[in-house]
Amino acid sequence: MGLKYDIIVSDCEEVTEKTQPCDIVRELSMMKAEDVCKKVMSEIDEETYLIAADTLVFLGNEHLGKPGSPDEAKAMIRKLSGRSHEVITGVSVMKLVKKNDDSVDISSFSFEEETKVFVSELSEAEIEDYVLTGEPMDKAGAYAIQGKFAKYITKIDGDYSNVVGLPVAKLYKELKTRNWIWRV
């Protein structure tokens, strides 16, 4: 969106009791926002916005996280082969405004964006070759759509930027709707 920003990594434990995919991603993104808010609270000297996101891959209601081993990665990719699945990103935004008495006023909201991704039928050799690249080991659902796996994606219904982690167009719309948008 053409904004100057800093990346601050959240250290919170990502554990939720939620069971529905959209509820899970919204809660996890808010946990991250709240964790970062605690880290920067004493440094706020003007209006500051925190944007936190968590992107998860679901096959139905089954969450496909980051694989713990090459065998887990292969199993996940086999599940996705020849099927569609959902990539859901939860986004939480916090507006922090320092007041004259040095306290900080906090406002926040969350939303989620869902994108359906279609994967072509993969052979065992293709799955093996892809896992050997090492790329799937740090990726939800064991694949990186913006990497070597792109050749296996046959269709995307929804926002591509959502699949890589942040639905920028929806974020802009949500900020604008709340009059939180600033000049860029």
Contact map, one row per residue, 1 for C-alpha under 8 A:
1110000000000000000000000000000000000000000000000000000000000000000000000000000000000000000000000000000000000000000000000000000000000000000000000000000000000000000000010001000000000001
1111000000000000000000000000000000000000000000000000000000000000000000000000000000000000000000000000000000000000000000000000000000000000000000000000000000000000000000000000000000000001
1111100000000000000000000000000000000000000000000000000000000000000000000000000000000000000000000000000000000000000000000000000000000000000000000000000000000000000000000000000000000001
0111110000000000000000000000000000000000000000000000000000000000000000000000000000000000000000000000000000000000000000000000000000000000000000000000000000000000000000000000000000000000
0011111000000000000000000000000000000000000000000000000000000000000000000000000000000000000000000000000000000000000000000000000000000000000000000000000000000000000000000000000000000000
0001111100000000000000000000000000000000000000000000000000000000000000000000000000000000000000000000000000000000000000000000000000000000000000000000000000000000000000000000000000000000
0000111110000000000000000000000000000000000000000000000000000000000000000000000000000000000000000000000000000000000000000000000000000000000000000000000000000000000000000000000000000000
0000011111000000000000000000000000010000000000000000000000000000000000000000000000000000000000000000000000000000000000000000000000000000000000000000000000000000000000000000000000000000
0000001111100000000000000000000000010000000000000000000000000000000000000000000000000000000000000000000000000000000000000000000000000000000000000000000000000000000000000000000000000000
0000000111110000000000000000000110110000000000000000000000000000000000000000000000000000000000000000000000000000000000000000000000000000000000000000000000000000000000000000000000000000
0000000011111000000000000000000100100000000000000000000000000000000000000000000000000000000000000000000000000000000000000000000000000000000000000000000000000000000000000000000000000000
0000000001111100000000000000001100100000000000000000000000000000000000000000000000000000000000000000000000000000000000000000000000000000000000000000000000000000000000000000000000000000
0000000000111110000000000000000000000000000000000000000000000000000000000000000000000000000000000000000000000000000000000000000000000000000000000000000000000000000000000000000000000000
0000000000011111000000000001001000000000000000000000000000000000000000000000000000000000000000000000000000000000000000000000000000000000000000000000000000000000000000000000000000000000
0000000000001111100000000001000000000000000000000000000000000000000000000000000000000000000000000000000000000000000000000000000000000000000000000000000000000000000000000000000000000000
0000000000000111110000010011000000000000000000000000000000000000000000000000000000000000000000000000000000000000000000000000000000000000000000000000000000000000000000000000000000000000
0000000000000011111000000000000000000000000000000000000000000000000000000000000000000000000000000000000000000000000000000000000000000000000000000000000000000000000000000000000000000000
0000000000000001111110110010000000000000000000000000000000000000000000000000000000000000000000000000000000000000000000000000000000000000000000000000000000000000000000000000000000000000
0000000000000000111110110000000000000000000000000000000000000000000000000000000000000000000000000000000000000000000000000000000000000000000000000000000000000000000000000000000000000000
0000000000000000011111110000000000000000000000000000000000001000000000000000000000000000000000000000000000000000000000000000000000000000000000000000000000000000000000000000000000000000
0000000000000000011111111000000000000000000000000000000001001010000000000000000000000001000000000000000000000000000000000000000000000000000000000000000000000000000000000000000000000000
0000000000000000000111111100000000000000000000000000000000000000000000000000000000000001010000000000000000000001000000000000000000000000000000000000000000000000000000000000000000000000
0000000000000000011111111110000000000000000000000000000000000000000000000000000000000000000000000000000000000000000000000000000000000000000000000000000000000000000000000000000000000000
0000000000000001011111111111000000000000000000000000000000000000000000000000000000000000000000000000000000000000000000000000000000000000000000000000000000000000000000000000000000000000
0000000000000000000011111111100000000000000000000000011100000000000000000000000000000001111000000000000000000001000000000000000000000000000000000000000000000000000000000000000000000000
0000000000000000000001111111110000000000000000000000010000000000000000000000000000000000111100000000000000000111000000000000000000000000000000000000000000000000000000000000000000000000
0000000000000001010000111111111000000000000000000000000000000000000000000000000000000000010000000000000000000000000000000000000000000000000000000000000000000000000000000000000000000000
0000000000000111000000011111111100000000000000000000110000000000000000000000000000000000010000000000000000000000000000000000000000000000000000000000000000000000000000000000000000000000
0000000000000000000000001111111110000000000000000001110000000000000000000000000000000000011100000000000000000100000000000000000000000000000000000000000000000000000000000000000000000000
0000000000000000000000000111111111000000000000000001100000000000000000000000000000000000001110000000000000000100000000000000000000000000000000000000000000000000000000000000000000000000
0000000000010100000000000011111111100000000000000000000000000000000000000000000000000000000000000000000000000000000000000000000000000000000000000000000000000000000000000000000000000000
0000000001110000000000000001111111110000000000000001100000000000000000000000000000000000000000000000000000000000000000000000000000000000000000000000000000000000000000000000000000000000
0000000001000000000000000000111111111000000000000111000000000000000000000000000000000000000111000000000000000000000000000000000000000000000000000000000000000000000000000000000000000000
0000000000000000000000000000011111111100000000000000000000000000000000000000000000000000000000000000000000000000000000000000000000000000000000000000000000000000000000000000000000000000
0000000001110000000000000000001111111110000000000000000000000000000000000000000000000000000000000000000000000000000000000000000000000000000000000000000000000000000000000000000000000000
0000000111000000000000000000000111111111000000000100000000000000000000000000000000000000000000000000000000000000000000000000000000000000000000000000000000000000000000000000000000000000
0000000000000000000000000000000011111111100000000100000000000000000000000000000000000000000000000000000000000000000000000000000000000000000000000000000000000000000000000000000000000000
0000000000000000000000000000000001111111100000000000000000000000000000000000000000000000000000000000000000000000000000000000000000000000000000000000000000000000000000000000000000000000
0000000000000000000000000000000000111111110000000000000000000000000000000000000000000000000000000000000000000000000000000000000000000000000000000000000000000000000000000000000000000000
0000000000000000000000000000000000011111111100000000000000000000000000000000000000000000000000000000000000000000000000000000000000000000000000000000000000000000000000000000000000000000
0000000000000000000000000000000000001111111100000000000000000000000000000000000000000000000000000000000100000000000000000000000000000000000000000000000000000000000000000000000000000000
0000000000000000000000000000000000000011111100000000000000000000000000000000000000000000000000000000000000000000000000000000000000000000000000000000000000000000000000000000000000000000
0000000000000000000000000000000000000001111110000000000000000000000000000000000000000000000000000000000000000000000000000000000000000000000000000000000000000000000000000000000000000000
0000000000000000000000000000000000000001111111110000000000000000000000000000000000000000000000011100000100000000000000000000000000000000000000000000000000000000000000000000000000000000
0000000000000000000000000000000000000000001111100000000000000000000000000000000000000000000000000100000000000000000000000000000000000000000000000000000000000000000000000000000000000000
0000000000000000000000000000000000000000000111110000000000000000000000000000000000000000000000011100000000000000000000000000000000000000000000000000000000000000000000000000000000000000
0000000000000000000000000000000000000000000111111000000000000000000000000000000000000000000000111100000000000000000000000000000000000000000000000000000000000000000000000000000000000000
0000000000000000000000000000000000000000000101111100000000000000000000000000000000000000000000111000000000000000000000000000000000000000000000000000000000000000000000000000000000000000
0000000000000000000000000000000000000000000000111110000000000000000000000000000000000000000011110000000000000000000000000000000000000000000000000000000000000000000000000000000000000000
0000000000000000000000000000000010011000000000011111000000000000000000000000000000000000000111110000000000000000000000000000000000000000000000000000000000000000000000000000000000000000
0000000000000000000000000000000010000000000000001111100000000000000000000000000000000000001111000000000000000000000000000000000000000000000000000000000000000000000000000000000000000000
0000000000000000000000000000110110000000000000000111110000000000000000000000000000000000001110000000000000000000000000000000000000000000000000000000000000000000000000000000000000000000
0000000000000000000000000001110100000000000000000011111000000000000000000000000000000000111100000000000000000000000000000000000000000000000000000000000000000000000011000000000000000000
0000000000000000000000001101100000000000000000000001111100000000000000000000000000000000111000000000000000000000000000000000000000000000000000000000000000000000000010000000000000000000
0000000000000000000000001000000000000000000000000000111110000000000000000000000000000011110000000000000000000000000000000000000000000000000100000000000000000000011011000000000000000000
0000000000000000000000001000000000000000000000000000011111000011100000000000000000000011100000000000000000000000000000000000000000000000000110000000000000000000000000000000000000000000
0000000000000000000000000000000000000000000000000000001111100011100000000000000000001111000000000000000000000000000000000000000000000000000110000000000000000000000000000000000000000000
0000000000000000000010000000000000000000000000000000000111111111000000000000000000001111000000000000000000000000000000000000000000000000000010000000000000000000000000000000000000000000
0000000000000000000000000000000000000000000000000000000011111111000000000000000100011100000000000000000000000000000000000000000000000000000000000000000000000000000000000000000000000000
0000000000000000000000000000000000000000000000000000000001111100000000000000000000001100000000000000000000000000000000000000000000000000000000000000000000000000000000000000000000000000
0000000000000000000110000000000000000000000000000000000001111110000000000000000000000000000000000000000000000000000000000000000000000000000000000000000000000000000000000000000000000000
0000000000000000000000000000000000000000000000000000000001111111000000000000000000000000000000000000000000000000000000000000000000000000000000000000000000000000000000000000000000000000
0000000000000000000010000000000000000000000000000000000111101111100000000000000000000000000000000000000000000000000000000000000000000000000000000000000000000000000000000000000000000000
0000000000000000000000000000000000000000000000000000000111100111110000000001000000000000000000000000000000000000000000000000000000000000000111000000000000000000000000000000000000000000
0000000000000000000000000000000000000000000000000000000110000011111000000000000000000000000000000000000000000000000000000000000000000000001111000000000000000000000000000000000000000000
0000000000000000000000000000000000000000000000000000000000000001111100001000000000000000000000000000000000000000000000000000000000000001111111000000000000000000000000000000000000000000
0000000000000000000000000000000000000000000000000000000000000000111111011001000000000000000000000000000000000000000000000000000000000001111111000000000000000000000000000000000000000000
0000000000000000000000000000000000000000000000000000000000000000011111011000000000000000000000000000000000000000000000000000000000000000100000000000000000000000000000000000000000000000
0000000000000000000000000000000000000000000000000000000000000000001111111000000000000000000000000000000000000000000000000000000000000000100000000000000000000000000000000000000000000000
0000000000000000000000000000000000000000000000000000000000000000001111111100000000000000000000000000000000000000000000000000000000100000100000000000000000000000000000000000000000000000
0000000000000000000000000000000000000000000000000000000000000000000011111110000000000000000000000000000000000000000000000000000000000000000000000000000000000000000000000000000000000000
0000000000000000000000000000000000000000000000000000000000000000001111111111000000000000000000000000000000000000000000000000000000000000000000000000000000000000000000000000000000000000
0000000000000000000000000000000000000000000000000000000000000000011111111111100000000000000000000000000000000000000000000000000000100001100011000000000000000000000000000000000000000000
0000000000000000000000000000000000000000000000000000000000000000000001111111110000000000000000000000000000000000000000000000001100100000000001000000000000000000000000000000000000000000
0000000000000000000000000000000000000000000000000000000000000000000000111111111000000000000000000000000000000000000000000000000000000000000000000000000000000000000000000000000000000000
0000000000000000000000000000000000000000000000000000000000000001001000011111111100000000000000000000000000000000000000000000000000000000000011000000000000000000000000000000000000000000
0000000000000000000000000000000000000000000000000000000000000000000000001111111110000000000000000000000000000000000000000000001000000000000011100000000000000000000000000000000000000000
0000000000000000000000000000000000000000000000000000000000000000000000000111111110000000000000000000000000000000000000000100001000000000000000000000000000000000000000000000000000000000
0000000000000000000000000000000000000000000000000000000000000000000000000011111110100000000000000000000000000000000000000000000000000000000000000000000000000000000000000000000000000000
0000000000000000000000000000000000000000000000000000000000100000000000000001111111111000000000000000000000000000000000100000000000000000000000000000000000000000000000000000000000000000
0000000000000000000000000000000000000000000000000000000000000000000000000000111111100000000000000000000000000000000000111100000000000000000000000000000000000000000000000000000000000000
0000000000000000000000000000000000000000000000000000000000000000000000000000000111110000000000000000000000000000000001111100000000000000000000000000000000000000000000000000000000000000
0000000000000000000000000000000000000000000000000000000000000000000000000000001111111000000000000000000000000000000001111000000000000000000000000000000000000000000000000000000000000000
0000000000000000000000000000000000000000000000000000000000100000000000000000000101111100000000000000000000000000000111100000000000000000000000000000000000000000000000000000000000000000
0000000000000000000000000000000000000000000000000000000011110000000000000000000100111110000000000000000000000000000111000000000000000000000000000000000000000000000000000000000000000000
0000000000000000000000000000000000000000000000000000000011110000000000000000000000011111000000000000000000000000011110000000000000000000000000000000000000000000000000000000000000000000
0000000000000000000000000000000000000000000000000000001111000000000000000000000000001111100000000000000000000000011110000000000000000000000000000000000000000000011000000000000000000000
0000000000000000000011001000000000000000000000000000001111000000000000000000000000000111110000000000000000000001111000000000000000000000000000000000000000000000011000000000000000000000
0000000000000000000000001100000000000000000000000000111100000000000000000000000000000011111000000000000000000001110000000000000000000000000000000000000000000000011011100000000000000000
0000000000000000000001001111100000000000000000000000111000000000000000000000000000000001111100000000000000000111100000000000000000000000000000000000000000000000000000000000000000000000
0000000000000000000000001100110000000000000000000011110000000000000000000000000000000000111110000000000000000111000000000000000000000000000000000000000000000000000001000010000000000000
0000000000000000000000000100110010000000000000000111100000000000000000000000000000000000011111000000000000011110000000000000000000000000000000000000000000000000000000000000000000000000
0000000000000000000000000000010010000000000000001111000000000000000000000000000000000000001111100000000000011100000000000000000000000000000000000000000000000000000000000000000000000000
0000000000000000000000000000000010000000000000001110000000000000000000000000000000000000000111110000000001111000000000000000000000000000000000000000000000000000000000000000000000000000
0000000000000000000000000000000000000000000000111100000000000000000000000000000000000000000011111000000011110000000000000000000000000000000000000000000000000000000000000000000000000000
0000000000000000000000000000000000000000000101111100000000000000000000000000000000000000000001111100000111100000000000000000000000000000000000000000000000000000000000000000000000000000
0000000000000000000000000000000000000000000101110000000000000000000000000000000000000000000000111110000111000000000000000000000000000000000000000000000000000000000000000000000000000000
0000000000000000000000000000000000000000000111100000000000000000000000000000000000000000000000011111011110000000000000000000000000000000000000000000000000000000000000000000000000000000
0000000000000000000000000000000000000000000000000000000000000000000000000000000000000000000000001111111110000000000000000000000000000000000000000000000000000000000000000000000000000000
0000000000000000000000000000000000000000000000000000000000000000000000000000000000000000000000000111111000000000000000000000000000000000000000000000000000000000000000000000000000000000
0000000000000000000000000000000000000000000000000000000000000000000000000000000000000000000000000011111000000000000000000000000000000000000000000000000000000000000000000000000000000000
0000000000000000000000000000000000000000000000000000000000000000000000000000000000000000000000000111111100000000000000000000000000000000000000000000000000000000000000000000000000000000
0000000000000000000000000000000000000000000000000000000000000000000000000000000000000000000000000111111110000000000000000000000000000000000000000000000000000000000000000000000000000000
0000000000000000000000000000000000000000100100000000000000000000000000000000000000000000000000011110011111000000000000000000000000000000000000000000000000000000000000000000000000000000
0000000000000000000000000000000000000000000000000000000000000000000000000000000000000000000000111110001111100000000000000000000000000000000000000000000000000000000000000000000000000000
0000000000000000000000000000000000000000000000000000000000000000000000000000000000000000000001111000000111110000000000000000000000000000000000000000000000000000000000000000000000000000
0000000000000000000000000000000000000000000000000000000000000000000000000000000000000000000001110000000011111000000000000000000000000000000000000000000000000000000000000000000000000000
0000000000000000000000000000000000000000000000000000000000000000000000000000000000000000000111100000000001111100000000000000000000000000000000000000000000000000000000000000000000000000
0000000000000000000000000000000000000000000000000000000000000000000000000000000000000000000111000000000000111110000000000000000000000000000000000000000000000000000000000000000000000000
0000000000000000000000000100110000000000000000000000000000000000000000000000000000000000011110000000000000011111000000000000000000000000000000000000000000000000000000000000000000000000
0000000000000000000000000100000000000000000000000000000000000000000000000000000000000000011100000000000000001111100000000000000000000000000000000000000000000000000000000000000000000000
0000000000000000000001001100000000000000000000000000000000000000000000000000000000000001111000000000000000000111110000000000000000000000000000000000000000000000000000000000000000000000
0000000000000000000000000000000000000000000000000000000000000000000000000000000000000001110000000000000000000011111000000000000000000000000000000000000000000000010000100100000000000000
0000000000000000000000000000000000000000000000000000000000000000000000000000000000000111100000000000000000000001111100000000000000000000000000000000000000000110010000000000000000000000
0000000000000000000000000000000000000000000000000000000000000000000000000000000000000111000000000000000000000000111110000000000000000000000000000000000000011111011000000000000000000000
0000000000000000000000000000000000000000000000000000000000000000000000000000000000011110000000000000000000000000011111000000000000000000000000000000000000011100000000000000000000000000
0000000000000000000000000000000000000000000000000000000000000000000000000000000000011110000000000000000000000000001111100000000000000000000000000000000011111000000000000000000000000000
0000000000000000000000000000000000000000000000000000000000000000000000000000000001111000000000000000000000000000000111110000000000000000000000000000000011110000000000000000000000000000
0000000000000000000000000000000000000000000000000000000000000000000000000000000111110000000000000000000000000000000011111000000000000000000000000000000111100000000000000000000000000000
0000000000000000000000000000000000000000000000000000000000000000000000000000000011100000000000000000000000000000000001111100000000000000000000000000000111000000000000000000000000000000
0000000000000000000000000000000000000000000000000000000000000000000000000000000011100000000000000000000000000000000000111110000000000000000000000000000100000000000000000000000000000000
0000000000000000000000000000000000000000000000000000000000000000000000000000010011000000000000000000000000000000000000011111011000000000000000000000000100000000000000000000000000000000
0000000000000000000000000000000000000000000000000000000000000000000000000000000000000000000000000000000000000000000000001111111000000000000000000000000000000000000000000000000000000000
0000000000000000000000000000000000000000000000000000000000000000000000000000000000000000000000000000000000000000000000000111111100000000000000000000000000000000000000000000000000000000
0000000000000000000000000000000000000000000000000000000000000000000000000000000000000000000000000000000000000000000000000011111110000000000000000000000000000000000000000000000000000000
0000000000000000000000000000000000000000000000000000000000000000000000000000000000000000000000000000000000000000000000000111111111000000000000000000000000000000000000000000000000000000
0000000000000000000000000000000000000000000000000000000000000000000000000100110000000000000000000000000000000000000000000111111111100000000000000000000000000000000000000000000000000000
0000000000000000000000000000000000000000000000000000000000000000000000000100000000000000000000000000000000000000000000000001111111110000000000000000000000000000000000000000000000000000
0000000000000000000000000000000000000000000000000000000000000000000000000000000000000000000000000000000000000000000000000000111111111000000000000000000000000000000000000000000000000000
0000000000000000000000000000000000000000000000000000000000000000000000000000000000000000000000000000000000000000000000000000011111111111000000000001100000000000000000000000000000000000
0000000000000000000000000000000000000000000000000000000000000000000001001100000000000000000000000000000000000000000000000000001111111111100000000000000000000000000000000000000000000000
0000000000000000000000000000000000000000000000000000000000000000000000000000000000000000000000000000000000000000000000000000000111111110000000000000000000000000000000000000000000000000
0000000000000000000000000000000000000000000000000000000000000000000000000000000000000000000000000000000000000000000000000000000011111111000000000000000000000000000000000000000000000000
0000000000000000000000000000000000000000000000000000000000000000000000000000000000000000000000000000000000000000000000000000000001111111100000000000000000000000000000000000000000000000
0000000000000000000000000000000000000000000000000000000000000000000000000000000000000000000000000000000000000000000000000000000001111111111001110011000000000000000000000000000000000000
0000000000000000000000000000000000000000000000000000000000000000011000001000000000000000000000000000000000000000000000000000000001101111111111110000000000000000000000000000000000000000
0000000000000000000000000000000000000000000000000000000000000000011111001000000000000000000000000000000000000000000000000000000000100111111001000000000000000000000000000000000000000000
0000000000000000000000000000000000000000000000000000000000000000011000000000000000000000000000000000000000000000000000000000000000000011111101000000000000000000000000000000000000000000
0000000000000000000000000000000000000000000000000000000000000000111000000000000000000000000000000000000000000000000000000000000000000011111111110000000000000000000000000000000000000000
0000000000000000000000000000000000000000000000000000001110000001111000000000000000000000000000000000000000000000000000000000000000000001011111100000000000000000000000000000000000000000
0000000000000000000000000000000000000000000000000000000111000001111000001001100000000000000000000000000000000000000000000000000000000001001111100000000000000000000000000000000000000000
0000000000000000000000000000000000000000000000000000000000000001111000001101100000000000000000000000000000000000000000000000000000000011111111110000000000000000000000000000000000000000
0000000000000000000000000000000000000000000000000000000000000000000000000000100000000000000000000000000000000000000000000000000000000011001111111000100000000000000000000000000000000000
0000000000000000000000000000000000000000000000000000000000000000000000000000000000000000000000000000000000000000000000000000000000000011001001111111110000000000000100000000000000000000
0000000000000000000000000000000000000000000000000000000000000000000000000000000000000000000000000000000000000000000000000000000000000000000000111111110010000000001100000000000000000000
0000000000000000000000000000000000000000000000000000000000000000000000000000000000000000000000000000000000000000000000000000000000000000000000011111110000000000000100000000000000000000
0000000000000000000000000000000000000000000000000000000000000000000000000000000000000000000000000000000000000000000000000000000000000010000000011111110000000000000000000000000000000000
0000000000000000000000000000000000000000000000000000000000000000000000000000000000000000000000000000000000000000000000000000000001000010000000011111111000000000000000000000000000000000
0000000000000000000000000000000000000000000000000000000000000000000000000000000000000000000000000000000000000000000000000000000001000000000000111111111110000000000000000000000000000000
0000000000000000000000000000000000000000000000000000000000000000000000000000000000000000000000000000000000000000000000000000000000000000000000011111111110000000000000000000000000000000
0000000000000000000000000000000000000000000000000000000000000000000000000000000000000000000000000000000000000000000000000000000000000000000000000001111111000000000000000000000000000000
0000000000000000000000000000000000000000000000000000000000000000000000000000000000000000000000000000000000000000000000111100000000000000000000000000111111000000000000000000000000000000
0000000000000000000000000000000000000000000000000000000000000000000000000000000000000000000000000000000000000000000011110000000000000000000000001000111111110000000000000000000000000000
0000000000000000000000000000000000000000000000000000000000000000000000000000000000000000000000000000000000000000000011110000000000000000000000000000001111110000000000000000000000000000
0000000000000000000000000000000000000000000000000000000000000000000000000000000000000000000000000000000000000000000011100000000000000000000000000000000011111000000000000000000000000000
0000000000000000000000000000000000000000000000000000000000000000000000000000000000000000000000000000000000000000001111000000000000000000000000000000000011111111000000000000000000000000
0000000000000000000000000000000000000000000000000000000000000000000000000000000000000000000000000000000000000000001110000000000000000000000000000000000000111110000000000000000000000000
0000000000000000000000000000000000000000000000000000000000000000000000000000000000000000000000000000000000000000011100000000000000000000000000000000000000011111000000000000000000000000
0000000000000000000000000000000000000000000000000000000000000000000000000000000000000000000000000000000000000000011000000000000000000000000000000000000000011111111000100000000000000000
0000000000000000000000000000000000000000000000000000000000000000000000000000000000000000000000000000000000000000001000000000000000000000000000000000000000010111111100100000000000000000
0000000000000000000000000000000000000000000000000000000000000000000000000000000000000000000000000000000000000000000000000000000000000000000000000000000000000011111111110000000000000000
0000000000000000000000000000000000000000000000000000001000000000000000000000000000000011100000000000000000000000111000000000000000000000000000000000000000000011111111110000000000000000
0000000000000000000000000000000000000000000000000000001000000000000000000000000000000011100000000000000000000000001000000000000000000000000000001000000000000011111111100000000000000000
0000000000000000000000000000000000000000000000000000000000000000000000000000000000000000000000000000000000000000000000000000000000000000000000011100000000000001111111000000000000000000
0000000000000000000000000000000000000000000000000000111000000000000000000000000000000000100000000000000000000000000000000000000000000000000000000000000000000000111111100000000000000000
0000000000000000000000000000000000000000000000000000101000000000000000000000000000000000101000000000000000000000000000000000000000000000000000000000000000000000111111110000000000000000
0000000000000000000000000000000000000000000000000000000000000000000000000000000000000000100000000000000000000000100000000000000000000000000000000000000000000011111011111110000000000000
1000000000000000000000000000000000000000000000000000000000000000000000000000000000000000000000000000000000000000000000000000000000000000000000000000000000000000110001111111000000000000
0000000000000000000000000000000000000000000000000000000000000000000000000000000000000000000000000000000000000000000000000000000000000000000000000000000000000000000000111111100000000000
0000000000000000000000000000000000000000000000000000000000000000000000000000000000000000000000000000000000000000100000000000000000000000000000000000000000000000000000111111110000000000
0000000000000000000000000000000000000000000000000000000000000000000000000000000000000000001000000000000000000000000000000000000000000000000000000000000000000000000000111111111000000000
1000000000000000000000000000000000000000000000000000000000000000000000000000000000000000000000000000000000000000000000000000000000000000000000000000000000000000000000011111111100001000
0000000000000000000000000000000000000000000000000000000000000000000000000000000000000000000000000000000000000000000000000000000000000000000000000000000000000000000000001111111110000000
0000000000000000000000000000000000000000000000000000000000000000000000000000000000000000000000000000000000000000000000000000000000000000000000000000000000000000000000000111111111000000
0000000000000000000000000000000000000000000000000000000000000000000000000000000000000000000000000000000000000000000000000000000000000000000000000000000000000000000000000011111111111000
0000000000000000000000000000000000000000000000000000000000000000000000000000000000000000000000000000000000000000000000000000000000000000000000000000000000000000000000000001111111111000
0000000000000000000000000000000000000000000000000000000000000000000000000000000000000000000000000000000000000000000000000000000000000000000000000000000000000000000000000000111111110000
0000000000000000000000000000000000000000000000000000000000000000000000000000000000000000000000000000000000000000000000000000000000000000000000000000000000000000000000000000011111111000
0000000000000000000000000000000000000000000000000000000000000000000000000000000000000000000000000000000000000000000000000000000000000000000000000000000000000000000000000000001111111000
0000000000000000000000000000000000000000000000000000000000000000000000000000000000000000000000000000000000000000000000000000000000000000000000000000000000000000000000000000001111111100
0000000000000000000000000000000000000000000000000000000000000000000000000000000000000000000000000000000000000000000000000000000000000000000000000000000000000000000000000001001101111110
0000000000000000000000000000000000000000000000000000000000000000000000000000000000000000000000000000000000000000000000000000000000000000000000000000000000000000000000000000000000011111
0000000000000000000000000000000000000000000000000000000000000000000000000000000000000000000000000000000000000000000000000000000000000000000000000000000000000000000000000000000000001111
1110000000000000000000000000000000000000000000000000000000000000000000000000000000000000000000000000000000000000000000000000000000000000000000000000000000000000000000000000000000000111
